[in-house]
Each structure stands twice: as structure tokens, then as C-alpha cells.
Amino acid sequence: MSDSQKFPVAAHTLAYLAHRGAYAREQAVSSSVLASSIPTNPVVIRRMTTQLAKAGFVATCSGVSGGTWLLRPAETITLDQVLRAVDGCAHLGSTPAGAKGCPVGQAIPKAVSLAMKSADTAAVEALSKITVADLISQI
């Protein structure tokens, strides 16, 4: 999965679990059910839930009756935390090196990089104000 897809898939997964009220092992949601909601392959979901489990957001159980459930209330999970948990991508990209000997080509990469860093910081700050509960409140 590309970096640009990790965060949306992780946020969708957590929102789905919260919407279903999956807060205990008995309420676990299978990777195939999660995958059908996104839609993606269950293997992608299992990889994603492994990362979310390492971050302490979910627990998982494998096997026929296995699945994933939330360990924290949706109100306490902010989207910047989710982004960090999955090493997701909030940045706009990276600037290519400029042409040597060109005054614009030599100066613009640094200027554009600073602008992109500022935008990235603003995006993470905005995500820190949105919780998984906020996402499901829009359903």
C-alpha cells in the first residue's frame, strides 16, 4: 500500500470499528468485513491493524473467529496520532533538485521545501483537532 493510502485506510478502519461499537473481543470485526467496507483486500487490513495494534489503538485475534476491536474510546483517538501510527503521508511531496548554474533552479527547491514543510505542519495541527468520533458523527 502506498504511503498516501495508509492514513485514510487506518482512519476508515478505526471509524468502522467505533461505528460498530467494537470495544471488546466479543465484538471483534473480521478483516474481511473491514476490507469490504473500504474496499480493499483483507491482507491490507491485517497489515494495517498490526500497525494500529502496536500504537495501542486496537487489539487483534487471528483465526476463524478472529478480528479487531478498539482499545480506546473513539473520542480519545486524534487523527494526527493515527497518521503517526501508520507512518502515513501528510506531506505534499519532495522538491526535486534544481539545475546547477540556474539562479532560480538553485534557490527554488529550498523555498518550495520550506513552504511544503509549513503546509505539512498545518495539516498535522488540523488533524490533531479531529477525533475518530468526529468522523463517525458525520455518518
C-alpha positions in Angstrom: 0.0 0.0 0.0 1.3 3.4 -0.9 2.1 5.9 1.9 -0.7 8.1 0.7 -3.3 5.4 1.3 -2.1 4.2 4.8 -3.7 7.1 6.7 -7.2 7.0 5.0 -7.4 3.3 5.4 -6.4 3.4 9.0 -8.8 6.2 9.8 -11.6 4.3 8.0 -10.8 1.1 9.9 -10.9 2.9 13.3 -14.1 4.7 12.4 -15.8 1.5 11.2 -14.8 -0.2 14.5 -16.2 2.7 16.5 -19.4 2.8 14.4 -19.9 -0.9 15.1 -19.2 -0.5 18.8 -16.4 -3.0 18.6 -14.8 -2.3 22.0 -14.3 -5.9 23.2 -13.2 -9.3 21.9 -16.8 -10.4 21.7 -17.5 -7.5 19.2 -14.4 -8.1 17.1 -14.8 -7.3 13.4 -13.1 -9.6 10.9 -10.6 -8.3 8.4 -12.8 -9.4 5.5 -15.7 -7.3 6.9 -13.4 -4.3 7.3 -12.0 -4.9 3.8 -15.4 -4.9 2.2 -16.2 -1.5 3.8 -13.1 0.2 2.4 -12.9 -1.7 -0.2 -9.6 -3.4 -0.2 -8.0 -6.8 0.4 -8.2 -8.4 3.9 -4.4 -8.8 3.8 -4.1 -5.0 3.6 -6.4 -4.7 6.6 -4.4 -7.2 8.6 -1.2 -5.3 7.9 -2.9 -2.0 8.9 -4.4 -3.4 12.1 -1.0 -4.7 13.1 0.4 -1.2 13.0 -2.7 0.1 14.8 -2.2 -2.5 17.5 1.4 -1.6 18.0 0.2 2.0 18.6 -2.3 0.8 21.2 -5.5 1.7 19.4 -6.7 -1.8 18.7 -6.3 -5.5 19.7 -6.5 -8.3 17.3 -7.1 -12.1 17.4 -6.3 -14.4 14.5 -8.2 -17.4 13.4 -11.7 -18.2 12.1 -13.5 -16.3 14.8 -10.7 -13.6 14.9 -11.0 -9.9 14.4 -10.1 -6.5 15.6 -11.6 -4.3 18.3 -10.8 -0.9 19.8 -8.9 -0.5 23.0 -9.6 3.2 23.4 -12.7 5.3 23.0 -13.1 7.0 19.6 -13.2 10.4 21.4 -9.6 9.9 22.5 -8.0 9.0 19.2 -6.9 12.0 17.2 -6.1 11.8 13.5 -2.6 13.1 13.9 -2.0 10.1 16.2 -3.4 7.8 13.6 -1.1 9.4 10.9 2.0 8.8 13.1 0.9 5.2 14.0 0.9 4.1 10.3 3.8 6.2 9.2 1.3 7.9 6.8 1.8 10.7 4.5 0.6 14.2 5.2 3.2 16.0 3.2 2.8 17.3 -0.3 5.9 15.5 -1.6 9.5 16.4 -2.0 11.1 19.0 -4.2 13.4 17.9 -7.0 16.9 19.3 -7.1 17.3 22.4 -9.3 19.6 22.8 -12.2 23.1 23.8 -11.3 24.0 27.2 -12.7 20.4 28.5 -12.8 19.7 31.1 -10.2 16.0 30.0 -9.9 16.9 26.3 -10.1 19.4 26.6 -7.3 17.2 28.7 -5.0 13.6 27.5 -5.6 14.0 23.9 -4.1 14.8 25.3 -0.7 12.0 27.9 -0.9 9.4 25.3 -2.0 10.6 22.9 0.6 10.1 25.5 3.4 6.6 26.2 2.0 5.7 22.5 1.9 7.0 22.0 5.5 4.8 24.8 6.6 1.8 23.2 4.9 2.6 19.8 6.4 2.8 21.3 9.9 -0.6 23.0 9.3 -2.1 19.7 8.2 -0.9 17.8 11.2 -2.1 20.6 13.5 -5.6 20.4 11.9 -5.6 16.6 12.2 -4.8 16.9 15.9 -8.2 18.6 16.4 -10.2 15.8 14.8 -11.0 12.5 16.5 -12.3 9.2 15.2 -15.6 10.1 17.0 -15.8 13.3 14.9 -15.5 11.2 11.8 -18.4 8.9 12.7 -20.5 11.8 13.8 -20.8 12.7 10.1 -22.4 9.3 9.2 
